[in-house]
Amino acid sequence: MNHVTKQILFGTVLILMSALGYLIHYLLFRDLHHILIYMVGDIAFVFIEVLLVTLIIHKLLEWREMQNRLEKLNSVIGVFFSEIGTELLSYFSDLDANLDAIRNDLLVSSQWTDKEFQDVTRRLNAYAYQVESVKLDLERLNLFLLGKRDFLLILMGNPNLMEHELFTELLRAVFHLAEELKLRNTISDLPAMDRRHIAGDINRVYGLLVREWISYVKHLKNNFPYMFSLAMRTNPFDQTASVFVE
């Protein structure tokens, strides 16, 4: 018996039980007028019940479930920045000769409003992220990413991350960069064109990292002040940042 047949059978049983209940009521009290009054009233209320259940309560439950998923997702993003993201941001930003053009936009304050975050995000999206390729230490970068390969694979296999397009794109970009470096027999003396190609992959990761970082910091500020405090004391763009509370 398939699922649809079971549902039809279950519905039929419920209707018969309801009819039996009305029949017993009539046999006991012989009051068809009373039965019809309450039957019509109950049927009329069904439409309001459908409205409450499907359009209001269901939407509230969906919203709550979505919030729970987002909370779990932001926890994963936090682990990513703790393990990989912050160190990559620190390294790439040190090689960005034009960083001063956006540095103030990355010195987030606890006084920032959602409007300020929106304005900063718009400016950061328009910025041309570019590291100085001649200063890149690709061997150091390769060793770092190789050490995080298993961690990246675990994140890539997390189905919840597929709901966050920007973070998924960031993970793919980081993984692609790691693969580009790993597959080369030597990276100490790459041809100029190949080095520029790697630099292009790095710039892609760099830009996505900054945009995801500012979004994550906004989430911390609005929901977890103590975690926001640590994020600002380890801000990779703040040259005066110190983990020590002064």
C-alpha positions in Angstrom: 0.0 0.0 0.0 1.6 3.3 -1.1 1.6 6.5 0.8 -1.2 8.2 -1.1 -3.5 5.2 -0.6 -2.8 5.2 3.1 -3.7 8.9 3.3 -7.0 8.3 1.4 -7.9 5.4 3.7 -7.0 7.5 6.8 -9.2 10.4 5.5 -12.1 8.1 4.8 -11.9 6.6 8.3 -11.9 10.1 9.8 -15.0 11.1 7.8 -16.8 7.9 8.8 -16.0 8.5 12.5 -17.2 12.0 12.3 -20.5 10.8 10.6 -20.9 8.2 13.4 -20.4 10.9 16.0 -23.2 13.0 14.5 -25.4 10.0 14.2 -25.0 9.1 17.9 -25.7 12.7 18.8 -28.9 12.6 16.8 -30.0 9.3 18.3 -29.5 10.5 21.8 -31.0 14.0 21.5 -33.1 14.0 18.3 -32.1 17.6 17.6 -31.1 17.9 13.9 -31.3 21.7 14.1 -28.6 21.8 16.8 -26.4 19.5 14.8 -26.7 21.6 11.7 -26.0 24.9 13.5 -22.7 23.6 14.9 -21.8 21.7 11.7 -22.1 24.9 9.6 -20.2 26.9 12.2 -17.4 24.3 12.3 -17.2 24.2 8.5 -17.1 28.1 8.4 -14.2 28.1 10.9 -12.2 25.6 8.8 -11.2 28.4 6.4 -9.9 30.6 9.3 -8.1 27.6 10.7 -6.4 27.0 7.3 -5.4 30.7 7.3 -3.9 30.5 10.8 -2.1 27.2 10.2 -0.8 27.6 6.7 -0.3 31.3 6.3 0.7 32.4 9.7 1.9 29.6 12.0 3.6 27.7 9.1 5.4 30.9 8.0 6.5 31.5 11.6 7.8 28.0 11.9 9.6 28.4 8.6 11.2 31.7 9.7 12.3 30.1 13.0 13.8 27.1 11.2 15.6 29.5 8.7 17.0 31.5 11.7 18.3 28.3 13.3 20.0 27.3 10.0 21.6 30.7 9.6 22.8 30.5 13.2 24.5 27.2 12.5 25.9 28.5 9.3 27.4 31.6 10.9 29.0 29.3 13.5 30.7 27.4 10.7 31.8 30.7 9.1 33.3 31.7 12.4 35.3 28.5 12.6 36.5 29.1 9.0 37.8 32.6 9.9 39.4 31.2 13.0 41.2 28.4 11.2 41.9 30.0 7.8 40.2 33.2 6.9 41.7 35.7 9.3 45.3 34.6 8.6 44.7 34.8 4.8 43.2 38.2 5.2 46.2 39.4 7.3 48.6 38.0 4.7 46.9 39.3 1.6 46.1 42.7 3.0 49.8 43.2 3.9 50.5 42.8 0.2 47.8 45.2 -0.9 49.6 48.5 -1.8 46.3 50.4 -2.0 44.8 49.1 1.2 44.8 52.5 2.8 42.0 53.4 0.4 39.6 51.1 2.2 41.3 50.6 5.6 39.0 53.0 7.5 36.0 51.0 6.1 37.4 47.9 7.7 37.9 49.4 11.2 34.5 48.4 12.4 33.2 50.0 15.5 30.5 48.8 18.0 28.7 52.1 17.2 28.1 51.2 13.6 24.5 51.0 12.4 23.1 48.6 9.8 23.1 51.6 7.4 26.8 52.1 7.9 27.5 48.4 7.2 25.4 48.7 4.0 27.4 51.8 2.8 30.7 50.1 3.6 29.7 46.9 1.8 28.8 48.9 -1.3 32.2 50.6 -1.3 34.1 47.4 -0.6 32.3 45.7 -3.5 33.6 48.4 -5.8 37.2 48.1 -4.7 39.8 46.4 -6.9 41.4 43.8 -4.7 45.0 43.3 -5.8 48.1 42.0 -4.1 51.6 42.7 -5.2 52.5 39.5 -7.0 56.2 40.0 -6.8 56.1 39.9 -3.0 54.0 36.7 -2.8 55.6 33.9 -0.9 53.9 31.1 -2.7 55.7 28.3 -0.9 54.6 29.6 2.5 51.0 30.0 1.2 51.1 26.5 -0.3 52.2 24.9 3.0 49.5 26.8 4.9 46.7 25.7 2.6 48.0 22.1 2.4 47.8 22.0 6.2 44.2 23.1 6.0 43.1 20.8 3.1 41.2 18.3 5.3 39.4 21.1 7.0 38.4 22.6 3.6 37.2 19.2 2.4 35.0 18.9 5.5 33.5 22.4 4.9 32.9 21.6 1.2 30.9 18.6 2.2 28.6 20.5 4.5 25.2 20.6 2.8 24.0 23.6 4.9 26.6 25.8 3.3 24.9 25.5 -0.1 22.3 28.0 1.2 24.9 30.7 1.5 26.0 31.4 -2.0 28.8 34.0 -1.2 30.4 31.7 1.4 30.2 28.7 -0.9 31.8 30.8 -3.7 34.6 31.7 -1.2 35.2 28.1 -0.3 35.4 27.1 -3.9 37.9 29.9 -4.6 40.1 29.0 -1.7 40.0 25.3 -2.6 40.8 26.2 -6.3 43.8 28.2 -5.1 45.0 25.4 -3.0 44.7 23.0 -5.9 46.6 25.4 -8.3 49.5 25.5 -5.8 49.5 21.8 -4.9 49.6 20.6 -8.5 52.7 22.4 -9.4 55.9 20.5 -9.0 57.8 23.6 -8.0 56.5 27.1 -7.2 59.7 28.7 -6.2 60.5 29.8 -9.8 57.3 30.1 -11.8 57.1 31.8 -15.2 55.9 35.4 -15.0 52.6 34.6 -16.7 51.9 31.7 -14.5 52.7 33.8 -11.4 50.2 36.4 -12.6 47.6 33.6 -13.0 48.1 32.6 -9.4 48.0 36.2 -8.3 44.6 36.4 -10.1 43.3 33.4 -8.1 44.6 35.1 -4.9 42.9 38.4 -5.7 39.6 36.5 -6.2 40.0 34.9 -2.8 41.0 38.2 -1.2 38.0 40.0 -2.4 35.5 37.3 -1.4 37.2 37.0 2.0 36.8 40.8 2.7 33.1 40.8 1.7 32.3 37.7 3.8 34.3 39.0 6.7 32.4 42.3 6.9 29.1 40.4 6.8 30.3 38.0 9.5 31.4 40.9 11.7 28.0 42.6 11.3 26.4 39.3 12.5 28.7 39.2 15.6 28.0 42.8 16.4 24.2 42.4 16.3 24.1 39.0 18.1 27.3 38.2 20.1 29.0 41.3 21.5 31.7 39.3 23.3 32.7 37.5 20.0 32.6 40.9 18.2 35.0 42.3 20.8 37.6 39.5 20.1 37.1 39.9 16.3 38.0 43.6 16.6 40.9 42.9 18.9 42.3 40.6 16.2 41.1 42.7 13.2 43.6 41.9 10.4 43.2 45.3 8.9 43.9 47.3 12.1 47.6 47.9 12.6 47.1 48.8 16.2 44.9 45.8 17.1 45.9 43.7 20.1 44.3 40.6 21.5 45.0 42.0 25.0 42.2 44.0 26.7 43.5 47.4 27.7 
